[in-house]
Amino acid sequence: MKYLFNAAVIAAAILLGSGATAAPASQDKKAQGAGGRKPVVVSAKKAVPATQKVAVKTQPQARAPQKMATKAAPQAAKSAQKSAGKSALALAESAHKPIRRISASDFETGRLALGSASALVIDQSTGHPLFEKSPDAVLPIASISKLMTSMVVLDAKLDMQEVISIGEADVDTLKGTRSRLPVGTTMTRETAMLLALMSSENRAANALGRHYPGGLPAFVAAMNRKAQSLGMYHTRFEEPTGLSSNNVSTAHDLARMVTAAARYPEIRTFSTTAEAKVELNGRIRDFGNTNALVRNERWDIGVSKTGYISEAGRCLVMQARVADKPVVIVLLDSVGKMTRVGDAIRIKRWMESASLGSSSQRS
């Protein structure tokens, strides 16, 4: 009887020991905040150095690690392990696949419908057009003109830290557009270029031309000479802002201009800066980019410029990397505020679809 009692005690102890589970250790880690472009702080006396790359990439949002439950169904664990194994295998295999070069023949232009009256997508690596829609139509280009304005200033090798002022002559009497730069505002030439390219400030652009050796007449003459030197034979500039509808060009000519502008580090930096805090007359003011796509982490944009006057419609030019391909995108005379952005997104999806389709056919 004593032997049976001892055996029962030992069995109960074994059962109790095997049923015990350890309490999970709690980990309380805070997720990092969503990343974003850091605003540029620019003093009225000293602007951001032209060679400094400013906020080109938006950091993706970091996620807090998920807590794993201590008790998971065996079947679910096996399924997750199997899925993870497949994902790792797929990544390993893709890392060893040769890069598929996409050619113009891979794109079906008939499948891309754009709202812009004139459009052009150029493969920069080959110079061949991937998409064309009335690319030789001569149209007003509005503030796209400011890319040429910036190139002429930089070509003249003027002192970018020289302080220039906004005068009565810089006020828009043609269209009556407003500006956040009151008459009498002073800033460096570099800051004026930043505001002209990023926020499309017309007074800043006009001041750049007015403070050019020989004044506005000499500046406009230099703009037209530069256009001719780039082979922009259907382009004409009348003033540096683009407010005049006599500033005209074609999509083909503008593709040449964007390609040339991309060779200037200052233009690449300033035109793709998302936002800046600028000290003007002792006050800090916030300025933002007129192209919302520069804030989108899905886009890798090297040069950007928007434009609008009633005669030109909404315009957008960009140098960007899409589907692992360097391209120049020109969109002119878009009706509606979002059409040009929508067209750019449609071009991106169209190129990515063509890239995926070509890869699947090859595999």
C-alpha positions as CSV (number, residue, x, y, z in Angstrom):
1,M,0.0,0.0,0.0
2,K,2.9,2.4,0.9
3,Y,4.5,1.5,-2.5
4,L,1.3,2.4,-4.4
5,F,1.0,5.8,-2.5
6,N,4.6,6.8,-3.3
7,A,4.1,5.9,-7.0
8,A,0.9,8.1,-7.1
9,V,2.8,11.0,-5.6
10,I,5.7,10.7,-8.2
11,A,3.2,10.5,-11.1
12,A,1.3,13.6,-9.9
13,A,4.6,15.5,-9.7
14,I,5.6,14.6,-13.2
15,L,2.2,15.7,-14.6
16,L,2.3,19.0,-12.8
17,G,5.9,19.7,-14.0
18,S,5.1,19.0,-17.7
19,G,2.0,21.3,-17.7
20,A,3.8,24.4,-16.5
21,T,4.7,27.1,-19.0
22,A,7.0,30.1,-18.7
23,A,5.4,33.5,-18.8
24,P,6.4,35.4,-22.0
25,A,8.8,38.3,-21.5
26,S,7.2,41.6,-22.5
27,Q,9.1,43.9,-24.9
28,D,7.9,47.5,-25.0
29,K,9.7,49.1,-28.0
30,K,8.3,52.3,-29.5
31,A,8.1,52.5,-33.2
32,Q,10.0,55.3,-34.8
33,G,8.0,58.1,-36.3
34,A,7.4,58.3,-40.0
35,G,10.4,59.5,-41.8
36,G,10.2,62.6,-44.0
37,R,12.3,65.1,-45.8
38,K,14.0,67.4,-43.4
39,P,13.3,71.1,-44.1
40,V,16.1,73.1,-45.4
41,V,17.0,76.1,-43.2
42,V,18.3,79.0,-45.3
43,S,19.5,82.4,-44.0
44,A,18.9,85.5,-46.0
45,K,22.6,86.2,-45.9
46,K,23.8,82.6,-46.5
47,A,22.0,79.9,-48.4
48,V,22.5,76.2,-48.4
49,P,25.8,75.3,-50.2
50,A,25.1,74.4,-53.8
51,T,27.0,71.2,-53.6
52,Q,25.1,69.9,-50.6
53,K,22.4,67.3,-51.4
54,V,19.3,68.3,-49.6
55,A,16.5,65.9,-48.7
56,V,16.5,63.8,-51.9
57,K,15.2,60.7,-50.3
58,T,12.3,60.3,-47.8
59,Q,13.1,57.7,-45.2
60,P,10.5,55.0,-45.0
61,Q,8.4,54.7,-41.8
62,A,10.0,52.3,-39.3
63,R,7.7,49.7,-37.7
64,A,7.9,48.4,-34.2
65,P,8.7,44.6,-34.0
66,Q,5.6,42.6,-33.4
67,K,5.5,40.5,-30.2
68,M,5.4,36.7,-30.8
69,A,3.0,34.7,-28.8
70,T,4.6,31.8,-26.8
71,K,1.9,29.4,-27.7
72,A,1.4,29.1,-31.4
73,A,-0.5,26.4,-33.2
74,P,2.0,23.8,-34.6
75,Q,0.3,23.9,-38.0
76,A,0.5,27.8,-38.2
77,A,4.1,27.7,-37.2
78,K,4.9,25.2,-39.9
79,S,3.0,27.2,-42.5
80,A,4.9,30.4,-41.6
81,Q,8.2,28.6,-41.6
82,K,7.5,27.2,-45.1
83,S,6.4,30.6,-46.4
84,A,9.5,32.3,-45.0
85,G,11.6,29.6,-46.6
86,K,10.0,30.3,-50.0
87,S,10.5,34.0,-49.7
88,A,14.1,33.6,-48.8
89,L,14.6,31.3,-51.7
90,A,12.9,33.6,-54.1
91,L,15.1,36.5,-52.9
92,A,18.3,34.4,-53.3
93,E,17.3,33.3,-56.8
94,S,16.4,36.8,-57.9
95,A,19.7,38.1,-56.7
96,H,21.5,35.9,-59.2
97,K,19.3,36.7,-62.2
98,P,20.9,38.9,-64.8
99,I,19.4,42.4,-65.2
100,R,17.0,42.6,-68.1
101,R,17.5,45.7,-70.2
102,I,14.2,47.2,-71.4
103,S,14.2,48.5,-74.9
104,A,11.7,50.8,-76.7
105,S,10.1,47.8,-78.4
106,D,9.0,46.5,-75.0
107,F,6.5,49.4,-74.5
108,E,3.1,49.4,-76.1
109,T,2.4,53.0,-76.6
110,G,-1.2,52.4,-77.5
111,R,-2.0,51.2,-74.0
112,L,-0.9,54.6,-72.4
113,A,-3.6,57.3,-72.5
114,L,-2.5,60.7,-71.1
115,G,-4.5,63.8,-70.5
116,S,-1.7,66.2,-71.4
117,A,-2.0,67.7,-74.9
118,S,1.7,67.2,-75.5
119,A,3.8,64.5,-73.9
120,L,7.2,62.8,-74.3
121,V,9.1,60.1,-72.5
122,I,12.8,59.8,-73.4
123,D,15.1,57.0,-72.5
124,Q,18.3,58.9,-71.4
125,S,20.6,55.9,-71.8
126,T,19.7,55.6,-75.5
127,G,18.1,58.9,-76.4
128,H,15.2,57.0,-77.9
129,P,11.6,58.1,-77.2
130,L,9.5,55.6,-75.3
131,F,6.3,57.5,-75.7
132,E,5.3,60.5,-77.8
133,K,2.1,62.6,-78.1
134,S,2.3,65.7,-80.3
135,P,6.0,66.2,-79.2
136,D,6.7,68.9,-81.8
137,A,3.8,71.2,-81.0
138,V,5.0,74.7,-80.2
139,L,3.4,75.7,-76.9
140,P,3.8,78.2,-74.1
141,I,5.9,76.6,-71.3
142,A,5.2,78.9,-68.3
143,S,7.6,78.4,-65.4
144,I,9.4,75.6,-67.0
145,S,11.4,78.6,-68.3
146,K,13.0,78.9,-64.8
147,L,15.3,75.9,-65.7
148,M,16.9,78.0,-68.4
149,T,17.0,81.0,-66.1
150,S,19.0,79.0,-63.6
151,M,21.4,77.6,-66.2
152,V,22.2,81.0,-67.6
153,V,22.9,82.3,-64.1
154,L,25.2,79.4,-63.3
155,D,26.9,79.6,-66.7
156,A,27.9,83.2,-66.0
157,K,29.7,82.0,-62.8
158,L,28.2,84.9,-60.8
159,D,28.8,85.1,-57.0
160,M,26.0,83.0,-55.6
161,Q,26.5,84.5,-52.1
162,E,26.1,88.1,-53.4
163,V,23.0,89.7,-51.8
164,I,20.4,90.8,-54.3
165,S,17.0,92.6,-53.7
166,I,13.5,92.4,-54.9
167,G,12.4,95.6,-56.6
168,E,9.3,97.1,-58.1
169,A,10.5,95.9,-61.5
170,D,10.1,92.3,-60.2
171,V,6.4,92.7,-59.5
172,D,4.2,90.8,-61.9
173,T,2.1,93.4,-63.8
174,L,1.4,90.9,-66.7
175,K,-0.7,88.3,-64.8
176,G,-1.1,89.9,-61.5
177,T,0.3,86.9,-59.6
178,R,1.0,87.2,-55.9
179,S,4.3,86.6,-54.2
180,R,5.6,86.0,-50.7
181,L,8.6,88.2,-51.4
182,P,7.7,91.9,-50.7
183,V,9.5,94.7,-52.5
184,G,12.7,95.4,-50.6
185,T,13.4,91.8,-49.6
186,T,17.0,90.9,-49.8
187,M,18.6,87.5,-50.2
188,T,21.6,85.8,-51.7
189,R,21.5,84.9,-55.4
190,E,21.6,81.3,-54.3
191,T,18.5,81.6,-52.2
192,A,16.7,83.4,-55.0
193,M,17.5,80.4,-57.3
194,L,16.3,77.9,-54.7
195,L,12.9,79.8,-54.4
196,A,12.6,80.1,-58.2
197,L,13.2,76.4,-58.8
198,M,11.5,74.9,-55.7
199,S,8.5,77.2,-55.2
200,S,8.4,78.8,-58.6
201,E,8.7,82.3,-57.1
202,N,8.4,84.7,-60.1
203,R,9.9,87.7,-58.3
204,A,13.0,85.7,-57.4
205,A,13.4,84.5,-61.0
206,N,13.0,88.0,-62.4
207,A,15.5,89.4,-59.9
208,L,18.0,86.8,-61.0
209,G,17.7,88.1,-64.6
210,R,17.7,91.8,-63.5
211,H,20.9,91.4,-61.5
212,Y,22.7,89.8,-64.5
213,P,25.4,91.9,-66.2
214,G,23.7,94.1,-68.7
215,G,20.3,93.6,-67.0
216,L,17.2,91.8,-68.4
217,P,17.8,92.5,-72.1
218,A,21.3,90.8,-71.9
219,F,19.9,88.0,-69.8
220,V,17.0,87.1,-72.2
221,A,19.5,87.2,-75.1
222,A,21.7,84.8,-73.1
223,M,18.7,82.5,-72.6
224,N,18.0,82.3,-76.3
225,R,21.7,81.7,-77.1
226,K,21.8,78.9,-74.7
227,A,18.6,77.4,-76.2
228,Q,20.2,77.5,-79.7
229,S,23.4,75.9,-78.4
230,L,21.4,73.0,-77.0
231,G,19.6,72.4,-80.3
232,M,16.3,73.9,-79.1
233,Y,15.5,75.4,-82.4
234,H,11.7,75.7,-81.8
235,T,12.2,77.6,-78.5
236,R,12.0,81.3,-77.7
237,F,12.3,83.2,-74.4
238,E,11.0,86.7,-73.8
239,E,11.6,86.9,-70.1
240,P,13.0,84.8,-67.2
241,T,9.8,83.8,-65.3
242,G,7.5,82.1,-67.8
243,L,4.7,84.5,-67.1
244,S,4.7,85.6,-70.8
245,S,2.9,83.2,-73.2
246,N,5.6,84.2,-75.7
247,N,8.0,81.8,-73.9
248,V,7.4,78.8,-76.1
249,S,9.0,75.5,-76.8
250,T,8.2,71.9,-77.8
251,A,8.4,68.7,-75.8
252,H,11.4,67.5,-77.8
253,D,13.2,70.8,-77.1
254,L,12.3,70.7,-73.4
255,A,13.7,67.2,-73.1
256,R,17.0,68.6,-74.3
257,M,16.8,71.4,-71.8
258,V,16.0,69.0,-68.9
259,T,18.9,66.7,-69.8
260,A,21.2,69.7,-69.8
261,A,19.8,71.0,-66.5
262,A,20.5,67.6,-64.9
263,R,24.2,68.3,-65.3
264,Y,24.1,71.2,-62.8
265,P,24.3,69.9,-59.1
266,E,22.6,73.2,-57.9
267,I,19.6,72.6,-60.2
268,R,19.3,69.0,-59.2
269,T,19.4,69.9,-55.5
270,F,17.2,73.0,-55.5
271,S,14.5,71.7,-57.9
272,T,13.9,68.5,-55.8
273,T,14.1,70.1,-52.4
274,A,10.7,69.3,-50.8
275,E,10.5,72.3,-48.4
276,A,12.7,75.0,-46.9
277,K,12.7,77.5,-44.1
278,V,14.0,80.8,-45.3
279,E,14.9,83.8,-43.3
280,L,13.6,86.9,-45.0
281,N,13.7,90.3,-43.5
282,G,14.3,88.8,-40.1
283,R,11.4,86.3,-40.2
284,I,11.5,82.6,-40.9
285,R,9.1,81.6,-43.7
286,D,8.2,78.1,-44.9
287,F,8.3,77.3,-48.7
288,G,7.3,74.1,-50.4
289,N,7.9,72.4,-53.7
290,T,5.3,72.9,-56.3
291,N,5.7,69.2,-57.4
292,A,4.1,66.9,-54.8
293,L,5.9,63.9,-56.3
294,V,9.3,65.0,-54.9
295,R,7.8,64.1,-51.4
296,N,6.8,60.6,-52.6
297,E,9.4,58.0,-51.6
298,R,8.2,55.8,-54.6
299,W,9.8,58.4,-57.0
300,D,13.5,58.9,-57.6
301,I,13.6,62.4,-59.2
302,G,16.8,64.2,-60.2
303,V,15.3,67.3,-61.8
304,S,11.8,68.7,-61.4
305,K,9.9,71.8,-62.6
306,T,6.2,72.7,-62.8
307,G,4.6,75.5,-64.7
308,Y,1.2,77.2,-65.1
309,I,-0.3,80.1,-66.9
310,S,-3.8,80.0,-68.5
311,E,-2.3,79.9,-72.0
312,A,0.0,77.0,-71.2
313,G,-2.2,74.9,-68.9
314,R,-0.5,72.8,-66.3
315,C,3.0,71.7,-67.2
316,L,5.6,69.3,-65.7
317,V,9.1,68.2,-66.6
318,M,11.2,65.7,-64.7
319,Q,14.4,63.8,-65.0
320,A,13.8,60.6,-63.0
321,R,14.6,56.9,-62.6
322,V,11.6,54.8,-63.5
323,A,11.6,50.9,-63.7
324,D,15.4,51.1,-63.2
325,K,15.7,53.3,-66.3
326,P,16.8,57.0,-66.4
327,V,14.1,58.9,-68.3
328,V,13.1,62.5,-69.1
329,I,9.3,63.1,-68.8
330,V,7.7,66.2,-70.5
331,L,4.0,67.0,-69.9
332,L,2.5,70.1,-71.5
333,D,-0.9,71.7,-71.5
334,S,-2.6,69.5,-68.9
335,V,-6.2,70.5,-68.0
336,G,-7.0,70.4,-64.3
337,K,-4.7,70.7,-61.3
338,M,-4.0,67.0,-60.9
339,T,-3.8,65.9,-64.6
340,R,0.0,66.4,-64.9
341,V,0.7,64.4,-61.7
342,G,-1.8,61.7,-62.8
343,D,-0.1,61.5,-66.2
344,A,3.3,61.1,-64.5
345,I,1.9,58.3,-62.3
346,R,0.4,56.6,-65.3
347,I,3.7,56.7,-67.1
348,K,5.5,55.2,-64.1
349,R,2.9,52.3,-63.8
350,W,3.1,51.7,-67.6
351,M,6.9,51.5,-67.6
352,E,6.9,49.2,-64.5
353,S,4.3,47.0,-66.1
354,A,6.3,46.7,-69.3
355,S,9.4,45.9,-67.2
356,L,7.6,43.1,-65.3
357,G,6.1,41.8,-68.4
358,S,9.4,41.5,-70.1
359,S,11.0,39.8,-67.1
360,S,8.2,37.2,-66.9
361,Q,8.5,36.4,-70.7
362,R,12.2,36.0,-70.3
363,S,11.9,33.7,-67.3
